């Protein structure tokens, strides 16, 4: 034990945060846009950075350093420059950000730039925008994603849409630009303008009459080059520290593509995983399991016109380039924005199954003063914001330093202000040390400490027994089956604990690897059976989407029975994606519905099979919004009752599915327990 503690402290002493910082800065050298940065999916800048990271891994002492070639839709953004006459007649020139779309001019070309508020369907009424640039204000956190107003503008014939953030993102300064994954077709071009530039242009816009409306317009010159090339290639970069005992692996991952300079997102994370590996090698550590360092390409976008267009590099890695990893990787430590304190409390976000082990480890942490006054905790389940979700559903238990809350996401994220000015050395140092120690703690175990009881308990907690009784769904049987599986899962977790408590020297590694493979197979099935997404990409249990729809339909029907249209319509907002039926044309709504429900599985990637039912209320929304006081609501009441019946049947099916899933998980867990007893 003393020797184990000594090697841990020796490796910690070999960490060099300044070296990691230097690498994070050097990653900014290659960029597609010489002014703004951007190291985008499939771009030459991304591939050159991958080559540089390849050499860094070799210098760090990693072995078997390789470039895994993957297919992506590549995006090169070289420039977006607008100029216009200022009030004094001088020419003002401004830089614009861009989204992953196609738009190329032959040098500076003249366009009419028209302001259309929030860019909803109503804004285009009696307005001809063909060949014009449409300028809109959006709040992507609280209203709608960029793809909806962009596609609406495209359908109206606009040359391109230019978005100004109206809070939500890039709030740190009026000069901030913003970029997000577009989740739409490349032929619908989009750019971003800072609020400071927008306010100046707005003052210069002249009111023009069109279709009985007064619209602000200005003539501008625009020079842009942004191009999407489908079915191109890029590389994920991997290097290893070979294991001494086990065939299993532990993964350290972070993505090396970025918007703008991307210091936090995600240069600092890539530098950190190499830095941790370097410290292990310098400290002379010989891991039991092979440690794999993986710099992932194409996390921000990577495939066009799909809702699940991010995390492409991770998806391609574990489902295509290295499909043998699931079943052998016992944990993925993924990292995002690790050199900044996003809250007063730090957290590890992980899968349900690792939460017990991680929390016990977190409880031993002595937090340095001055960075996280409220300490540290464990959060679960994982979210879809980062590559760890893709890793998890492939069958690799994963975790990530929690980063999605706090002011950074609203102020700096995906803007040119994500740079070294937001660097917090003490936080970066703490994360180096903490995750090195946690990695070594996982490596010291013969078996992955997976507790399937926690996810089964979560599924029970999410179940509405009263709704089961009302709909006729067999919730009682599901509850019974799940409780049985929980009890067996508790027995398995105790077996794992006892096995891991034995001295490593006494371990039967061949048998341990066989049990590990079975444990990871159970984990993969728990992901298949129990992980679903709602239309906002939140991780939920299979029955929850329909459950929430039934609540909202109940509320809407109750209001309509009383003749109250406005609150009924408000209830529709939480039913699947019907909030978009209020603001955009039918073709927009249907495009972004059907590319989830009807698109080929290979284009849905990590989202495939995670949304199974959809209630289309577009026509009811339009009908109710046109009603006048005293109009009959009988048709709409009938349609809502029919919708409720459909959702009820979905709910019954979901509960039946979960009953079968609980049985299968129970059987798999029992089979795993028997492996401990075999010679």
C-alpha positions in Angstrom: 0.0 0.0 0.0 2.8 2.4 0.8 4.4 1.6 -2.5 1.1 2.3 -4.3 0.8 5.7 -2.5 4.3 6.6 -3.3 3.9 5.9 -7.1 0.7 8.0 -7.1 2.5 10.9 -5.4 5.5 10.5 -7.7 3.3 10.8 -10.8 1.5 13.8 -9.3 4.8 15.5 -8.8 5.6 14.9 -12.5 2.6 16.9 -13.7 3.7 20.1 -15.5 0.7 22.4 -15.9 2.8 25.1 -17.6 3.7 22.5 -20.3 0.1 21.7 -20.8 -0.8 25.4 -21.1 2.0 25.9 -23.7 0.6 23.0 -25.8 -2.9 24.4 -25.5 -1.6 27.8 -26.9 0.4 26.1 -29.7 -2.8 24.3 -30.8 -4.1 27.8 -31.9 -1.5 28.0 -34.7 -3.5 26.3 -37.4 -6.8 28.0 -38.4 -9.1 28.2 -41.3 -10.0 31.9 -40.9 -6.7 33.9 -40.4 -8.6 36.6 -38.4 -11.1 34.7 -36.3 -9.5 31.2 -36.0 -11.8 28.2 -36.5 -10.2 24.7 -36.6 -13.3 23.0 -38.1 -14.3 19.4 -38.8 -12.4 17.9 -41.7 -10.5 21.1 -42.5 -6.9 21.3 -43.4 -6.3 23.2 -40.1 -7.8 20.3 -38.2 -5.7 17.7 -40.0 -2.5 19.7 -39.5 -3.3 20.1 -35.8 -3.8 16.3 -35.7 -0.3 15.8 -37.1 1.1 18.1 -34.5 -0.7 16.2 -31.7 0.7 12.9 -33.1 4.2 14.2 -32.6 3.3 15.5 -29.1 2.1 12.1 -28.1 5.3 10.5 -29.3 7.4 13.1 -27.5 5.4 12.4 -24.3 6.5 8.8 -24.5 3.2 7.2 -25.7 3.6 4.1 -27.8 1.6 2.8 -30.8 0.7 6.4 -31.8 -1.7 6.2 -34.7 -4.0 8.3 -36.8 -7.4 6.7 -37.2 -9.0 7.9 -40.4 -12.7 8.8 -40.2 -15.3 10.1 -42.6 -16.9 13.5 -42.0 -18.6 16.3 -43.8 -15.8 18.8 -43.9 -16.2 22.5 -43.4 -13.7 25.2 -44.4 -14.6 28.8 -43.3 -12.0 31.2 -44.7 -13.7 34.6 -44.5 -16.9 36.6 -44.0 -16.3 40.3 -44.3 -18.9 43.0 -44.7 -18.5 46.6 -45.6 -20.9 49.5 -45.8 -20.8 53.4 -45.9 -20.8 54.9 -42.4 -22.8 58.1 -41.6 -19.8 60.3 -42.6 -19.4 58.5 -45.9 -16.3 56.5 -44.9 -16.3 52.8 -45.5 -16.6 50.6 -42.5 -15.5 47.0 -42.6 -16.5 44.2 -40.1 -15.8 40.6 -39.5 -18.6 38.0 -39.3 -18.6 34.6 -37.8 -20.1 31.6 -39.7 -22.0 28.4 -39.4 -21.4 25.1 -41.3 -23.0 26.1 -44.6 -22.1 26.9 -48.2 -21.7 30.4 -49.4 -19.1 31.9 -51.7 -18.9 35.2 -53.4 -16.6 36.4 -56.2 -14.9 39.0 -54.0 -17.1 41.8 -52.6 -20.7 41.7 -53.9 -23.5 44.1 -53.3 -26.6 42.9 -51.3 -29.6 44.4 -49.7 -29.5 43.7 -45.9 -33.0 43.6 -44.4 -33.8 43.4 -40.8 -36.6 40.9 -39.9 -36.8 40.8 -36.1 -36.7 37.2 -34.9 -36.9 35.6 -38.4 -40.2 33.7 -37.8 -42.7 33.0 -40.5 -44.8 36.0 -39.6 -41.9 38.4 -40.3 -41.9 37.4 -43.9 -45.5 38.1 -44.6 -45.8 40.3 -47.7 -42.0 40.7 -47.9 -39.8 39.7 -50.8 -36.3 38.7 -49.5 -35.1 36.9 -52.7 -31.4 37.4 -53.1 -31.2 39.5 -50.0 -29.3 39.1 -46.7 -31.7 38.7 -43.8 -30.6 40.0 -40.4 -32.3 38.6 -37.3 -32.0 38.5 -33.5 -32.2 35.1 -31.7 -31.8 33.7 -28.3 -30.8 30.0 -28.8 -31.0 29.1 -25.1 -34.5 30.3 -24.5 -36.2 30.5 -27.9 -35.1 28.3 -30.8 -32.0 26.9 -32.4 -30.3 28.7 -35.3 -31.4 26.1 -37.9 -35.1 27.1 -37.8 -34.8 30.8 -38.8 -32.0 29.9 -41.2 -34.1 27.3 -43.1 -37.1 29.7 -43.0 -35.0 32.4 -44.7 -33.7 29.8 -47.2 -37.3 28.8 -48.2 -38.1 32.4 -48.8 -35.2 32.8 -51.2 -32.8 34.8 -49.0 -29.2 34.8 -50.1 -28.2 34.1 -46.5 -29.3 34.7 -42.9 -27.1 36.7 -40.5 -27.8 36.1 -36.8 -27.2 38.5 -33.9 -27.3 36.9 -30.4 -30.1 38.4 -28.3 -28.7 37.1 -25.0 -28.4 33.4 -24.5 -24.8 33.1 -25.8 -21.8 35.4 -26.3 -23.0 37.8 -23.7 -19.6 38.8 -22.4 -19.3 41.8 -24.6 -21.3 43.5 -27.5 -18.3 42.8 -29.8 -18.6 39.0 -29.3 -19.4 36.8 -32.2 -21.0 33.4 -31.8 -21.1 30.1 -33.6 -23.0 26.9 -33.0 -23.5 23.6 -34.8 -26.1 24.4 -37.5 -28.1 21.1 -37.4 -29.5 22.0 -40.9 -28.8 21.7 -44.6 -25.6 23.3 -46.0 -27.5 25.0 -48.8 -29.2 27.3 -46.3 -26.3 29.8 -45.5 -25.8 31.4 -42.2 -23.4 33.9 -40.5 -23.2 35.7 -37.2 -22.7 39.3 -36.4 -21.7 40.9 -33.2 -24.3 43.1 -31.3 -21.9 46.1 -31.5 -21.8 45.9 -35.3 -25.5 45.3 -35.5 -26.4 48.4 -33.4 -24.2 50.5 -35.7 -25.8 49.1 -38.8 -29.3 49.4 -37.4 -28.8 53.2 -36.9 -27.9 53.5 -40.6 -30.8 51.4 -42.0 -33.3 53.3 -44.0 -37.0 52.5 -43.7 -38.4 51.1 -46.9 -42.1 50.3 -47.6 -42.9 46.8 -48.9 -46.3 45.0 -48.8 -47.7 47.6 -46.6 -44.9 47.2 -44.0 -42.0 49.4 -43.1 -38.7 47.5 -43.2 -35.2 48.7 -42.2 -32.7 48.0 -45.1 -29.2 49.0 -46.1 -27.0 48.2 -49.0 -23.8 46.4 -48.1 -20.9 44.6 -49.7 -20.2 41.1 -48.6 -17.1 38.9 -49.3 -17.5 35.4 -48.0 -16.0 31.9 -48.4 -17.5 29.1 -46.4 -17.8 25.6 -47.9 -19.1 22.2 -46.9 -17.7 19.2 -48.6 -19.5 15.9 -47.9 -17.8 12.6 -47.3 -14.3 13.9 -46.6 -11.9 12.6 -44.0 -10.0 13.6 -40.9 -8.2 11.8 -38.1 -8.6 10.8 -34.5 -5.2 10.6 -32.9 -4.4 7.8 -30.4 -1.4 6.8 -28.3 -1.0 4.2 -25.5 0.6 3.3 -22.3 0.6 -0.5 -22.4 -1.0 -2.4 -19.6 0.9 -5.0 -17.6 -1.9 -7.4 -16.6 -5.3 -6.9 -18.3 -6.6 -6.9 -21.8 -8.9 -4.1 -20.8 -8.3 -0.4 -21.5 -9.0 3.0 -19.9 -9.6 5.9 -22.2 -8.6 9.6 -21.9 -10.4 11.7 -24.5 -10.9 15.3 -25.6 -11.6 16.9 -28.9 -9.2 19.1 -30.9 -11.5 20.9 -33.3 -12.8 24.3 -32.3 -14.6 27.5 -33.1 -12.5 30.6 -32.9 -9.3 30.0 -30.8 -11.0 27.4 -28.6 -8.6 27.7 -25.7 -11.0 26.2 -23.1 -13.1 24.4 -25.7 -11.1 22.2 -26.1 -7.4 23.0 -26.4 -6.8 22.9 -22.7 -8.5 19.5 -22.4 -6.4 17.9 -25.2 -3.3 19.3 -23.6 -4.4 18.0 -20.2 -4.9 14.4 -21.3 -1.4 14.4 -22.9 -0.1 16.0 -19.8 -1.6 13.3 -17.5 -0.1 10.6 -19.7 3.3 12.3 -19.7 3.2 12.4 -15.9 2.4 8.7 -15.6 5.3 7.9 -18.0 7.8 10.2 -16.2 6.7 8.8 -12.9 7.5 5.3 -14.1 4.0 4.0 -13.6 3.1 0.7 -15.2 -0.7 0.5 -15.5 -2.5 -2.8 -15.0 -4.9 -1.8 -17.9 -3.7 -0.2 -21.1 -4.3 3.5 -21.0 -5.3 5.0 -24.3 -5.1 8.7 -25.0 -7.4 9.8 -27.8 -7.6 13.3 -29.3 -10.9 13.3 -31.1 -11.7 15.3 -34.3 -15.1 16.7 -35.3 -16.9 17.2 -32.0 -18.4 20.5 -33.1 -20.5 19.4 -36.0 -19.1 16.8 -38.6 -22.2 15.7 -40.5 -24.7 18.0 -42.3 -28.5 18.2 -41.9 -29.1 16.1 -38.9 -30.1 17.0 -35.4 -27.2 15.0 -34.0 -24.5 16.6 -36.0 -22.0 17.0 -33.2 -19.7 14.3 -31.6 -19.2 12.9 -35.1 -15.5 12.1 -34.4 -16.3 10.1 -31.2 -19.1 8.3 -32.9 -17.0 7.3 -35.9 -14.2 6.2 -33.5 -16.1 3.7 -31.4 -18.7 2.5 -33.9 -16.5 2.4 -37.0 -12.7 2.9 -36.6 -12.4 0.9 -33.3 -15.6 -1.1 -32.9 -13.6 -3.5 -30.6 -13.2 -0.8 -28.0 -16.7 -1.3 -26.5 -16.4 -4.5 -24.5 -12.8 -3.7 -23.6 -12.7 -0.1 -22.4 -13.7 0.0 -18.7 -13.9 3.8 -18.4 -13.7 6.9 -20.6 -12.4 10.0 -18.9 -13.6 12.8 -21.3 -12.7 16.4 -20.7 -14.2 19.7 -21.7 -13.2 23.3 -20.8 -11.1 22.1 -17.8 -9.1 25.3 -17.1 -11.9 27.4 -15.7 -14.2 27.2 -12.7 -17.7 27.1 -14.1 -19.4 27.2 -10.7 -18.6 27.5 -7.0 -18.8 23.7 -6.9 -16.9 21.3 -9.0 -18.4 18.1 -10.2 -17.7 14.8 -12.1 -20.6 13.9 -14.3 -20.8 10.2 -15.0 -23.0 7.3 -16.0 -25.4 6.0 -13.3 -23.3 2.9 -13.0 -20.1 4.6 -12.0 -21.7 7.2 -9.6 -21.2 5.2 -6.4 -17.5 4.6 -7.0 -16.8 8.2 -8.2 -18.7 9.8 -5.2 -16.7 7.7 -2.7 -13.5 8.9 -4.4 -14.7 12.5 -4.5 -15.5 12.3 -0.8 -11.7 11.8 -0.1 -10.7 15.0 -2.0 -9.2 17.9 -0.1 -10.1 20.9 -2.2 -7.5 23.6 -2.5 -8.5 27.0 -1.2 -9.7 29.7 -3.5 -11.2 27.7 -6.5 -14.4 25.8 -5.5 -15.7 27.1 -2.1 -18.6 24.6 -2.2 -16.4 21.6 -2.8 -17.0 18.8 -5.3 -19.8 16.4 -6.0 -20.9 13.7 -8.5 -23.7 14.2 -11.0 -25.5 11.7 -13.2 -26.7 10.8 -15.8 -24.3 12.1 -18.4 -25.6 14.7 -20.9 -25.4 14.9 -24.7 -23.3 18.1 -24.8 -20.0 16.2 -25.1 -18.4 13.1 -26.5 -18.9 11.1 -23.3 -22.5 10.4 -24.3 -21.5 8.8 -27.5 -18.9 6.7 -25.7 -21.4 5.6 -23.1 -24.1 4.4 -25.6 -21.5 2.4 -27.4 -20.9 0.4 -24.3 -18.0 2.4 -22.7 -18.8 3.7 -19.2 -17.9 7.4 -19.3 -17.5 10.5 -17.3 -16.7 14.2 -17.9 -15.6 17.1 -15.8 -18.9 19.0 -15.4 -18.9 22.2 -17.5 -22.4 22.8 -18.9 -23.7 25.1 -16.1 -22.5 28.5 -15.0 -21.9 31.8 -16.7 -19.1 30.7 -19.0 -21.6 29.0 -21.3 -23.7 32.1 -21.6 -20.8 34.5 -21.9 -17.7 33.1 -23.5 -18.6 29.8 -25.0 -18.2 29.5 -28.8 -17.0 33.1 -29.1 -13.7 34.8 -29.8 -13.5 35.5 -26.0 -12.8 31.8 -25.3 -9.0 32.5 -25.1 -6.2 32.5 -22.6 -7.7 35.4 -20.7 -10.2 33.0 -19.1 -7.4 30.7 -18.0 -7.4 29.8 -14.3 -4.1 28.0 -13.5 -5.2 26.8 -10.0 -8.3 25.1 -11.5 -6.2 23.6 -14.3 -3.7 22.3 -11.8 -6.4 20.8 -9.6 -8.0 19.0 -12.6 -4.7 17.6 -13.7 -4.1 16.2 -10.2 -7.6 15.0 -9.4 -8.2 13.1 -12.6 -4.7 11.6 -12.6 -5.5 10.2 -9.1 -9.0 9.1 -10.2 -7.5 7.4 -13.3 -5.0 5.5 -11.1 -7.7 4.5 -8.7 -9.7 3.0 -11.6 -6.6 1.3 -12.9 -5.9 -0.3 -9.5 -9.2 -2.2 -9.8 -9.4 -5.6 -11.4 -13.0 -5.2 -12.4 -14.9 -2.0 -13.3 -17.0 -1.0 -10.3 -20.4 -0.9 -12.1 -23.5 -0.6 -10.0 -26.5 -1.4 -12.1 -28.9 -0.9 -9.2 -28.6 2.9 -9.4 -29.9 3.1 -13.0 -32.7 0.6 -12.2 -33.6 2.7 -9.2 -33.7 5.8 -11.5 -36.0 4.1 -13.9 -38.5 3.3 -11.1 -38.3 6.8 -9.7 -39.2 8.2 -13.2 -42.4 6.0 -13.4 -45.8 7.5 -12.7 -47.9 4.7 -11.2 -51.1 6.7 -11.2 -50.7 7.3 -14.9 -50.1 3.5 -15.4 -53.3 2.7 -13.7 -55.2 5.3 -15.7 -53.9 4.2 -19.0 -54.0 0.5 -18.3 -50.2 0.1 -18.5 -48.8 -2.7 -16.3 -46.8 -0.5 -14.0 -47.2 -2.9 -11.1 -45.5 -5.7 -13.0 -42.7 -3.3 -14.2 -42.2 -2.2 -10.6 -41.9 -5.8 -9.4 -39.6 -6.9 -12.2 -37.3 -3.9 -11.7 -37.1 -4.4 -8.0 -36.1 -8.0 -8.6 -33.4 -6.8 -11.0 -32.2 -4.2 -8.4 -31.8 -6.9 -5.8 -29.7 -9.0 -8.1 -27.7 -5.9 -9.2 -26.9 -5.3 -5.5 -25.6 -8.9 -5.2 -23.4 -8.4 -8.3 -22.0 -5.1 -7.0 -21.0 -6.8 -3.7 -19.3 -9.5 -5.7 -17.4 -6.9 -7.7 -16.4 -5.1 -4.4 -15.1 -8.3 -2.9 -13.2 -9.3 -6.0 -11.6 -5.9 -6.2 -10.6 -6.0 -2.5 -8.3 -8.9 -3.2 -4.6 -8.1 -3.6 -3.7 -7.5 -7.2 -0.9 -10.1 -7.0 -3.5 -12.8 -6.2 -5.8 -11.9 -9.1 -6.7 -14.3 -11.9 -6.5 -11.7 -14.7 -7.7 -14.0 -17.4 -10.9 -14.7 -15.4 -11.2 -11.0 -14.5 -11.0 -10.0 -18.1 -13.8 -12.5 -19.0 -16.0 -11.1 -16.2 -15.2 -7.5 -17.3 -16.3 -8.3 -20.8 -19.6 -9.6 -19.4 -20.0 -6.6 -17.2 -19.5 -4.3 -20.1 -22.1 -6.3 -22.1 -24.6 -5.7 -19.3 -23.7 -2.0 -19.4 -24.2 -1.8 -23.1 -27.7 -3.4 -22.8 -28.6 -1.0 -20.0 -27.8 1.8 -22.4 -29.8 0.3 -25.2 -32.8 -0.5 -23.0 -32.9 2.5 -20.7 -31.4 5.6 -22.4 -33.7 7.8 -24.5 -33.7 11.5 -25.5 -36.4 14.1 -25.6 -36.6 16.8 -28.3 -34.3 19.1 -26.3 -31.7 16.3 -26.2 -32.1 15.7 -22.5 -31.3 12.1 -21.3 -34.5 10.4 -20.1 -35.9 6.9 -19.5 -38.0 5.3 -22.3 -41.5 6.1 -21.0 -40.8 9.6 -19.9 -41.3 11.4 -23.3 -44.8 9.9 -23.7 -45.5 10.4 -19.9 -44.8 14.1 -20.3 -46.9 14.4 -23.4 -49.8 12.9 -21.6 -49.5 15.4 -18.8 -49.5 18.3 -21.3 -52.4 16.9 -23.4 -54.4 16.5 -20.2 -53.7 20.2 -19.4 -54.5 21.3 -23.0 -57.8 19.4 -23.1 -58.8 20.7 -19.7 -58.4 24.3 -21.0 -60.2 23.6 -24.2 -63.2 22.2 -22.4 -63.5 25.5 -20.7 -63.0 27.4 -24.0 -59.6 28.8 -23.0 -57.5 28.8 -26.1 -54.3 30.7 -25.0 -53.4 28.4 -22.0 -54.2 25.4 -24.1 -51.8 26.5 -26.7 -49.2 27.2 -24.0 -49.5 23.5 -22.9 -48.6 22.4 -26.5 -45.1 23.9 -26.1 -43.9 20.9 -24.0 -45.3 18.3 -26.4 -42.4 16.9 -28.4 -41.2 19.7 -30.8 -44.6 21.4 -31.3 -43.3 24.7 -30.0 -41.8 25.3 -33.5 -45.3 25.0 -35.0 -46.1 28.4 -33.5 -43.3 30.3 -35.2 -42.3 28.6 -38.5 -43.9 27.4 -41.7 -45.1 23.9 -42.2 -42.1 23.0 -44.4 -39.7 24.1 -41.8 -41.5 22.2 -39.0 -41.7 19.0 -41.1 -38.1 19.1 -42.3 -36.8 19.2 -38.8 -39.2 16.6 -37.6 -38.8 14.1 -40.4 -35.0 14.3 -40.4 -35.3 12.6 -37.0 -38.2 10.3 -37.5 -37.5 9.2 -41.1 -33.8 9.8 -41.8 -31.4 6.8 -42.2 -29.8 5.4 -39.0 -26.3 6.1 -40.2 -27.0 9.8 -40.4 -28.7 9.9 -37.0 -25.5 8.5 -35.4 -25.7 8.7 -31.6 -29.4 9.8 -31.8 -30.7 6.9 -33.7 -33.5 5.0 -31.8 -33.5 7.5 -28.9 -36.7 9.2 -30.0 -39.4 6.7 -31.0 -42.7 8.5 -30.9 -43.9 11.9 -32.2 -47.2 13.7 -31.8 -47.7 16.2 -34.7 -50.0 19.0 -33.5 -49.0 21.5 -36.3 -52.5 21.7 -37.8 -54.2 22.0 -34.4 -51.9 24.8 -33.4 -52.6 26.7 -36.7 -56.3 26.1 -36.3 -56.5 27.3 -32.7 -54.5 30.4 -33.4 -57.0 31.5 -36.1 -60.0 31.0 -33.8 -62.2 34.0 -33.0 -64.2 34.4 -29.8 -67.3 32.2 -30.0 -66.0 29.8 -32.6 -66.6 26.1 -32.1 -63.7 24.1 -30.6 -65.3 20.7 -31.0 -62.9 19.6 -33.8 -59.9 20.5 -31.9 -61.2 18.8 -28.7 -61.8 15.6 -30.7 -58.3 15.8 -32.3 -56.7 16.2 -28.9 -58.6 13.2 -27.5 -57.3 11.2 -30.5 -53.8 12.4 -29.7 -54.2 11.3 -26.1 -55.3 7.8 -27.2 -52.3 7.5 -29.4 -50.0 8.5 -26.7 -51.7 6.2 -24.2 -51.1 3.3 -26.5 -47.4 4.3 -26.9 -47.2 4.4 -23.1 -48.6 0.9 -22.7 -46.1 -0.3 -25.3 -43.2 1.5 -23.5 -44.1 -0.1 -20.2 -44.3 -3.5 -21.8 -40.9 -2.9 -23.4 -39.4 -1.9 -20.0 -40.9 -5.1 -18.5 -39.0 -7.2 -21.0 -35.9 -5.1 -20.6 -36.0 -5.6 -16.8 -36.3 -9.4 -17.3 -33.3 -9.4 -19.8 -31.1 -7.3 -17.5 -32.0 -9.6 -14.6 -31.0 -12.6 -16.6 -27.7 -11.0 -17.7 -26.8 -9.9 -14.2 -27.5 -13.4 -12.9 -25.3 -14.9 -15.6 -22.5 -12.5 -14.6 -22.8 -13.5 -10.9 -22.4 -17.1 -11.9 -19.1 -16.3 -13.6 -17.7 -15.4 -10.2 -18.4 -18.9 -8.9 -17.0 -20.8 -11.9 -13.5 -22.3 -11.7 
